[in-house]
Amino acid sequence: MMPNLWTLTKRLIFAFVAASGGSETEALILARSIRAFAGEFSDNPIWVLIPETGDNISEVIRGKLVSLNARLVPFKMDQAASRFPFAAKVFASATAESLADGQTDFLVWMDSDSIVIHEPKELLLRDGKDLGYRPVDHTLIGSSYDGPIDSFWELIYRKCNVPEGRLFPMTASVDENRIRPYFNAGLLVVQPERGLLQLWRDNFDRLYRQTCFEEFYRQDALYRIFIHQAVLAGTILSSMDRQEIQELSHLINYPLHMHADYPADRRPEYMNELITCRYDVFFQDPNWRQILPIKEPLKGWLTKQLSTWSAVESAEDTHQNNIGDGEDDSD
């Protein structure tokens, strides 16, 4: 028996950020991939979060997103936070979650440089699970489970009010180190009524400027880059038991740009085997098809998306030049 499409639409919403520059084209490709390859979820709501700070998307991309029936949602963040890497996703995800409360069972928060390749049924979490996640790819500032808790993570746990007994071992997906819980912020599946992403925003906004963290920023730039993800770990551990969270398969949020380093026993033979992936700089390599082969129909579709990427940017440049010419004439 075929599932009720209205029920599926009600159960899951996709959301991600778009801002001027590369991420707006990434957002367009992600939205198109959902419509093309998400199967029974291909008509589900897509929410594209846009900053209110003037870092807005182009009219070219805006029109293309609207034609895909994507909802454009503005979000606020303060100027100081905007200077921190990846802070926008913290504030945008909280806005999406607040709007999704009562509208859906699951909100799927994704990085814009993602592609949906197969019907993502696994994103409908099992009963009793309120968060779906992937571990981080590399340990970096993460905490080794077999070593003592360092001063940075002790501070995170204390500032986020993590109860004793909440820590458990997790395996980083690429370097395979055994670490304390450190969740990949590139894809999260949440039940909106739990308010996890809003709590993440509140904790981040409260903590990132505190002087106690500044010494770590000075010590290593990675602390500044990944403070948002460390606060996410503290937020999850403070508000959820391990039994409430579900680790998703490695075929979800697979890092194409780390394919060569991915553990061989879990490395896909073809890109088509993946459910969703992130690509970062992967497609900038002209030999990407040799790094991870790709079959039709994904091959033709993706080739078209990449070829139109430059066309979209060219069209926007022409649009901006025309606006500039008009302004010069009016002067």
C-alpha positions in Angstrom: 0.0 0.0 0.0 1.4 3.4 -1.0 2.0 5.8 1.9 -0.2 8.9 2.2 1.8 11.7 0.6 0.2 14.3 2.8 1.3 12.3 5.8 4.9 12.2 4.5 4.8 15.9 3.8 3.6 16.6 7.3 6.3 14.4 8.8 9.5 16.1 7.5 10.7 19.5 6.5 14.1 20.2 5.0 15.9 23.5 6.0 19.2 25.1 5.3 20.9 28.5 4.9 21.5 30.6 1.8 23.5 33.8 1.7 25.1 35.8 -1.0 28.1 34.2 -2.6 28.7 30.5 -3.1 26.2 29.3 -0.5 23.2 30.6 -2.4 24.0 28.5 -5.4 24.7 25.5 -3.1 21.3 26.0 -1.6 19.7 26.0 -5.1 21.5 22.7 -6.0 20.4 21.2 -2.7 16.8 22.2 -3.3 16.9 20.8 -6.8 18.3 17.5 -5.5 15.5 17.1 -3.1 12.9 17.7 -5.8 14.7 15.3 -8.1 15.9 12.4 -5.9 14.1 12.4 -2.5 11.5 10.0 -3.8 8.4 10.0 -1.6 9.8 13.1 0.1 10.5 15.1 -3.1 7.5 17.3 -2.5 8.1 17.9 1.1 8.6 21.5 2.3 11.9 23.2 1.7 12.8 26.2 3.9 15.7 28.4 2.9 16.9 30.6 5.7 18.2 34.0 4.6 20.0 36.5 6.9 18.4 39.8 7.6 21.8 41.6 7.8 21.9 42.6 4.2 23.9 39.5 3.2 20.9 38.5 1.0 20.6 36.2 -1.9 20.5 37.4 -5.5 17.3 37.9 -7.4 18.4 35.2 -9.9 18.7 32.6 -7.1 15.6 33.9 -5.3 13.5 33.3 -8.4 14.8 29.9 -9.0 14.2 28.8 -5.4 10.6 30.2 -5.5 10.0 28.2 -8.7 10.9 25.1 -6.7 8.2 26.0 -4.2 10.9 26.7 -1.5 9.9 29.0 1.3 12.4 31.8 2.0 12.6 32.6 5.7 14.6 35.6 7.1 16.5 35.1 10.4 18.3 37.5 12.7 21.8 37.4 14.2 23.9 40.1 15.8 26.9 41.5 14.0 29.4 40.1 16.5 28.2 36.6 15.9 28.4 37.0 12.2 32.2 37.3 12.5 32.4 33.8 13.9 32.7 30.9 11.4 29.4 28.9 11.0 27.5 31.0 13.5 24.8 31.7 10.9 23.7 28.1 10.9 23.2 28.3 14.7 20.8 31.3 14.5 19.1 30.1 11.3 18.5 26.6 12.6 16.8 28.0 15.7 14.5 30.2 13.6 13.6 27.2 11.5 12.9 25.0 14.5 10.7 27.6 16.2 8.6 27.9 13.0 8.4 24.1 12.6 7.0 23.5 16.0 3.6 22.0 15.5 4.0 21.8 11.7 6.0 18.6 11.3 7.4 15.6 13.1 11.0 16.1 12.0 13.0 19.1 10.9 16.1 18.1 8.8 18.7 20.8 9.2 21.5 20.6 6.5 24.5 22.4 5.4 23.9 24.1 2.1 26.8 22.2 0.3 24.8 19.0 0.5 23.1 16.9 -2.1 20.2 14.4 -1.6 20.9 11.4 -3.8 18.3 8.8 -2.6 15.0 8.8 -0.8 16.1 9.6 2.8 13.7 7.3 4.7 16.2 7.0 7.5 15.6 10.6 8.5 12.3 9.6 9.9 13.7 8.6 13.2 12.7 5.5 15.1 10.1 5.7 17.9 11.4 7.3 21.0 14.3 9.1 19.2 14.3 12.9 19.2 17.6 13.6 17.5 19.3 12.0 14.5 23.0 12.8 14.0 26.3 11.8 12.5 29.6 12.0 14.4 32.2 14.5 13.4 34.6 13.4 10.6 37.9 14.3 12.4 38.6 14.6 16.0 40.4 18.0 15.8 39.4 19.8 19.0 37.3 16.8 20.1 38.0 15.0 23.4 39.5 11.5 23.4 37.3 9.1 25.3 40.3 7.2 26.7 42.1 10.3 28.0 41.3 12.9 30.7 38.8 15.7 30.0 40.8 18.7 29.0 40.2 22.2 30.2 38.2 23.3 27.1 35.7 20.5 27.3 35.5 20.8 31.1 34.5 24.4 30.5 31.9 23.4 27.8 30.3 20.8 30.0 30.2 23.1 33.0 28.8 26.1 31.1 26.2 24.0 29.3 25.2 22.2 32.6 25.9 18.7 31.4 24.9 16.2 34.1 27.3 13.5 35.2 27.0 10.2 33.5 25.9 11.6 30.1 29.2 11.0 28.3 29.6 7.9 26.1 32.1 6.8 23.4 31.6 7.8 19.8 33.8 7.0 16.8 34.8 9.9 14.4 33.7 8.8 10.9 37.0 9.5 9.1 39.9 9.2 11.5 38.0 6.6 13.6 39.3 7.9 16.9 37.2 7.0 20.0 36.0 10.3 21.3 33.5 11.8 23.8 30.3 12.9 22.1 31.0 15.4 19.4 28.2 15.8 16.9 28.5 16.9 13.2 26.6 20.1 12.8 26.3 19.5 9.0 23.1 17.5 9.3 20.8 17.2 12.3 17.3 15.7 12.5 15.3 17.1 15.4 11.7 17.0 16.8 11.0 20.7 16.9 8.9 20.6 20.0 12.1 19.6 22.0 13.6 23.0 21.2 17.1 21.7 20.9 18.3 24.1 18.1 16.8 27.1 20.0 18.7 26.0 23.1 21.8 25.6 21.0 21.4 29.2 19.8 20.8 30.5 23.4 23.9 28.7 24.7 26.1 29.8 21.8 24.9 33.4 22.1 25.6 33.3 25.8 29.0 31.6 25.7 31.0 32.4 22.5 32.1 35.9 23.7 32.8 35.0 27.3 36.4 35.8 28.3 37.0 32.2 29.5 36.9 31.0 25.9 39.2 33.7 24.5 42.3 32.1 25.7 41.4 29.0 23.6 40.8 31.2 20.5 44.2 32.7 20.9 45.8 29.3 21.5 44.4 27.7 18.4 42.1 29.0 15.6 40.3 25.7 15.5 38.6 26.6 18.8 37.1 29.7 17.2 36.1 27.8 14.1 34.4 25.0 16.0 33.1 26.6 19.1 29.6 26.3 17.6 30.0 22.6 17.3 31.4 22.2 20.8 28.5 24.1 22.2 26.2 21.9 20.2 27.7 18.9 21.9 27.2 20.4 25.3 23.6 21.4 24.5 22.7 17.9 23.3 24.3 16.2 26.3 22.6 18.6 28.8 19.1 18.1 27.4 19.0 14.5 26.1 19.7 11.0 27.3 21.6 8.7 25.0 18.5 6.6 24.5 16.8 9.6 22.9 19.3 10.1 20.1 19.9 8.0 17.0 23.2 7.7 15.0 22.5 7.8 11.3 24.2 5.6 8.8 27.5 6.7 7.1 25.6 7.0 3.8 24.0 10.1 5.2 26.0 13.4 5.3 28.9 11.5 3.6 31.9 13.9 3.2 32.8 13.6 -0.5 35.8 15.9 0.0 37.2 13.4 2.5 36.5 10.3 0.3 40.2 9.4 -0.2 40.7 9.3 3.6 37.4 7.5 4.5 37.8 4.1 6.0 38.1 1.6 3.1 35.5 -0.9 4.5 32.8 1.8 4.4 33.9 3.8 1.3 31.2 3.6 -1.4 32.2 2.4 -4.9 29.9 4.8 -6.6 28.4 8.2 -5.6 25.0 6.7 -6.4 25.2 4.5 -3.3 24.9 7.5 -0.9 21.7 8.9 0.6 23.0 12.5 1.2 26.4 13.9 1.0 28.4 17.1 1.6 30.9 18.2 -1.0 32.8 21.3 0.2 35.6 21.7 -2.4 35.2 18.2 -4.0 33.9 19.4 -7.3 36.7 22.0 -7.7 38.9 19.1 -8.6 38.6 18.5 -12.3 39.3 14.8 -11.7 36.4 14.3 -9.3 34.7 11.7 -11.5 37.9 9.5 -11.1 38.0 10.0 -7.3 34.5 8.6 -6.9 32.8 7.3 -10.0 29.1 8.2 -10.7 26.4 6.5 -12.7 23.3 7.8 -14.4 20.8 9.4 -13.8 22.8 11.2 -11.1 25.8 11.8 -13.4 23.9 13.8 -16.1 21.9 15.7 -13.5 25.0 16.7 -11.4 27.0 17.6 -14.5 24.2 19.9 -15.5 24.1 21.5 -12.1 27.8 22.2 -12.0 27.7 23.6 -15.5 24.9 26.0 -14.7 26.6 27.1 -11.5 28.9 29.4 -13.5 26.0 30.4 -15.7 24.0 31.5 -12.7 26.9 33.5 -11.3 27.4 35.1 -14.8 23.7 36.0 -15.0 23.9 37.7 -11.6 27.0 39.6 -12.5 25.3 40.9 -15.6 22.2 41.8 -13.5 24.4 43.7 -11.1 26.3 45.5 -13.9 23.0 46.5 -15.5 21.8 48.0 -12.2 25.1 49.8 -11.9 24.8 51.2 -15.4 21.3 52.5 -14.5 22.5 54.1 -11.4 25.3 55.9 -13.3 22.8 57.1 -15.9 20.5 58.5 -13.2 23.5 60.4 -11.7 
